Amino acid sequence: MLLCCGEALIDMIPTPSASGPDGYVPHVGGAVFNTAIALGRLGVQTGMLTGLSTDLFGQQLMASLHANHVDTSLLVTSGRPTTLAFVQLTAGQATYTFYDENSAGRMLDQADMPALPDDVSTLYFGGISLVFEPGAEAYAALLKREAAARVVMLDPNIRPSFIRDIRRYRDRLDGMIALADIVKVSDEDLNWIYPGPQSLLEKLDFVRQAGPSVVILTRSGSDASAFLEDGTEISVPVDRVEVVDTIGAGDTFNAGVLAKLAELGLLIKDSLASVDPEPVRDALRFGTRVAGITVSRAGANPPWRHEL
């Protein structure tokens, strides 16, 4: 089973109302939640580990996980509120305002982390769940606890405006990158992590040398690339589609990559350390394909396997 570890929240999306001005409609979301849903729709055995509220919005999130075939047995539930993310769309690009104080997700503690069953082969981490403490420290501790025995994929998906203690966040992220097998970064992520004058490829080498077997680089509207442990570079073009919005695009891409690697039997630590270029190319192609479908629709609405 692939276990997605991180935030589950409600995206409050502006929607025209009968009276004219836009209202806000609650939609399930969160970067890690979106990846879990996409994996479930792609037919991959998937679970979710997060702090989930028992409130109305938490029930909405739980119902969506069940409807999309995501295992919920490792959820940590509480009566704290659900995180709300109010979305503003400008030319299809989404920006967010978060309400997260004392939320069920943010207040997850290291002591809350359950023992994982043997059938969990892969852990996926990312998003704002790596920023806000104490939850961020709980996820970092879980990764450290499990990294020796299970494949780890990490997508920091950095939101600079949310980071209050930059040094503490950098230290946490550096530790997680060093233990991960697959790290996916955008060009914006790289330029934040390494703000110096080096080229993107030089900065990407810094990530690769930290320890991951595969580093994936995405650039908006450009190719998706992967770099293997020996420095081999693999690139695939991004499908050209009419973009409705970009909500969930990267999350779905990650799901596609993981789904294809799982299908090819490569989510094994030793296999990733010596993986050949062609199966990684296949994974990138599949990731861009499913992400292309997601951005052609409103909201984070990844495709089901039968749609492919």
Summary of the structure (lengths in Angstrom):
residues: 308
radius of gyration: 18.1
end to end distance: 22.1
largest distance: 59.6
contacts: 1066
relative contact order: 0.14
helix: 39%
strand: 24%
